[in-house]
Amino acid sequence: MPTSKTPAPRVPCPLCGVILAATSIKAHAGRRTCLERRFPELRRQRVLVAQQATKEYDRMYAQKKWEAITILALRVIGTSPAIPLRVRSLADVLPAPPSPPSSTSQAMTTSPISTTSTSTSTESASIRQGPLLSPMCMGVA
């Protein structure tokens, strides 16, 4: 007796509207793909969290890779590094320049503390920034 292959009846999913075979609806409804079709913000949120996790993993992997290369280089060279492993700026590496003695510092120690500031904003900015480094000090000639 010949059997005919008739296609299974197709019905739309009541949640997302995709047309599936009637036997597949029960397995499909409520799954992630179905809910993400119905509520696109779920997919956006899932993709965003996955991207953030990937960035964090890549950053940690790069950091550990750099540290491993540094350790291997130290084993080959056999000396300790001149620069610390985590250098954020030149101020971390270069020693602080000695401050020249001034007559105003002696006068300020003997005078009473005043509550008002007499320095201008440009003076206080230059004091906060400190002296500028010359190219010869940085090893650039």
C-alpha positions as CSV (number, residue, x, y, z in Angstrom):
1,M,0.0,0.0,0.0
2,P,1.6,3.3,-1.1
3,T,2.0,5.9,1.6
4,S,1.7,9.5,0.5
5,K,3.8,12.1,2.2
6,T,1.4,14.9,3.0
7,P,2.8,18.0,4.7
8,A,1.9,18.5,8.3
9,P,-0.6,21.2,9.0
10,R,1.1,24.6,9.7
11,V,-0.2,26.9,12.4
12,P,1.1,30.2,13.8
13,C,2.6,30.4,17.2
14,P,0.2,32.2,19.6
15,L,3.1,34.2,21.2
16,C,5.4,35.3,18.4
17,G,3.4,34.6,15.2
18,V,5.9,32.4,13.4
19,I,4.3,29.6,11.4
20,L,5.4,26.1,12.5
21,A,4.2,22.6,12.2
22,A,1.4,21.8,14.7
23,T,3.6,19.2,16.4
24,S,6.4,21.8,16.9
25,I,4.3,24.5,18.6
26,K,4.5,22.9,22.1
27,A,8.3,22.7,21.9
28,H,8.6,26.2,20.5
29,A,6.3,28.3,22.6
30,G,8.0,29.9,25.6
31,R,11.5,29.2,24.4
32,R,14.1,32.0,24.1
33,T,13.7,32.5,20.4
34,C,10.0,32.7,20.7
35,L,10.1,35.2,23.6
36,E,12.7,37.3,21.9
37,R,10.5,37.6,18.8
38,R,7.6,38.7,20.9
39,F,9.7,41.0,23.1
40,P,12.7,42.4,21.2
41,E,14.1,44.2,24.3
42,L,14.9,40.8,25.8
43,R,17.2,40.0,22.8
44,R,18.8,43.5,23.0
45,Q,19.5,43.0,26.7
46,R,20.9,39.5,26.2
47,V,23.2,40.7,23.4
48,L,24.4,43.7,25.5
49,V,25.3,41.5,28.5
50,A,27.1,39.1,26.2
51,Q,29.1,41.9,24.6
52,Q,30.1,43.3,28.0
53,A,31.2,39.9,29.2
54,T,33.3,39.4,26.1
55,K,35.0,42.8,26.5
56,E,35.8,42.0,30.2
57,Y,37.2,38.6,29.3
58,D,39.3,40.1,26.4
59,R,40.6,42.8,28.8
60,M,41.6,40.3,31.5
61,Y,43.1,37.9,28.9
62,A,45.2,40.7,27.4
63,Q,46.4,41.8,30.9
64,K,47.4,38.2,31.9
65,K,49.1,37.7,28.6
66,W,51.2,40.8,29.0
67,E,52.1,39.8,32.6
68,A,53.1,36.3,31.4
69,I,55.3,37.8,28.6
70,T,56.9,40.0,31.2
71,I,57.7,37.1,33.5
72,L,59.1,35.1,30.6
73,A,61.3,38.1,29.6
74,L,62.6,38.4,33.1
75,R,63.5,34.7,33.1
76,V,65.4,35.2,29.9
77,I,67.1,38.4,30.9
78,G,67.6,37.4,34.5
79,T,67.1,40.9,36.0
80,S,64.3,42.7,37.6
81,P,62.4,45.3,35.5
82,A,63.5,48.9,35.8
83,I,59.8,50.0,35.4
84,P,57.1,48.6,37.7
85,L,54.6,46.3,36.0
86,R,51.7,48.8,36.2
87,V,53.0,52.2,35.2
88,R,50.2,54.7,34.7
89,S,52.2,57.9,34.1
90,L,55.7,59.3,34.0
91,A,55.2,60.5,37.6
92,D,55.1,56.9,38.7
93,V,58.6,56.2,37.2
94,L,60.5,59.5,37.5
95,P,61.6,60.6,41.0
96,A,60.1,63.8,42.3
97,P,62.3,66.9,41.6
98,P,63.6,68.6,44.7
99,S,61.8,71.8,45.6
100,P,64.1,74.8,46.0
101,P,64.0,76.5,49.4
102,S,62.2,79.8,49.4
103,S,62.1,82.6,51.8
104,T,58.3,82.6,51.6
105,S,58.0,79.1,53.1
106,Q,60.0,80.3,56.2
107,A,57.8,83.4,56.4
108,M,54.6,81.3,56.1
109,T,55.7,79.0,59.0
110,T,56.2,81.9,61.4
111,S,53.1,83.8,60.3
112,P,49.7,83.0,61.6
113,I,47.5,80.9,59.4
114,S,45.2,83.0,57.3
115,T,41.8,81.8,56.2
116,T,41.7,83.8,52.9
117,S,43.8,82.9,49.9
118,T,45.8,85.7,48.3
119,S,47.0,83.6,45.3
120,T,45.4,83.9,41.9
121,S,44.0,81.0,40.1
122,T,46.9,80.8,37.7
123,E,49.4,80.6,40.6
124,S,47.5,77.8,42.3
125,A,47.2,75.9,39.0
126,S,51.0,76.1,38.4
127,I,51.6,75.0,41.9
128,R,49.3,72.0,41.6
129,Q,50.9,70.9,38.2
130,G,54.4,71.1,39.5
131,P,57.5,71.9,37.4
132,L,57.5,70.9,33.7
133,L,59.9,68.1,32.7
134,S,62.5,69.0,30.1
135,P,63.1,66.6,27.1
136,M,66.6,65.8,28.4
137,C,65.1,64.7,31.8
138,M,62.8,62.2,29.9
139,G,65.7,60.8,27.9
140,V,64.7,62.4,24.6
141,A,67.6,64.4,23.1
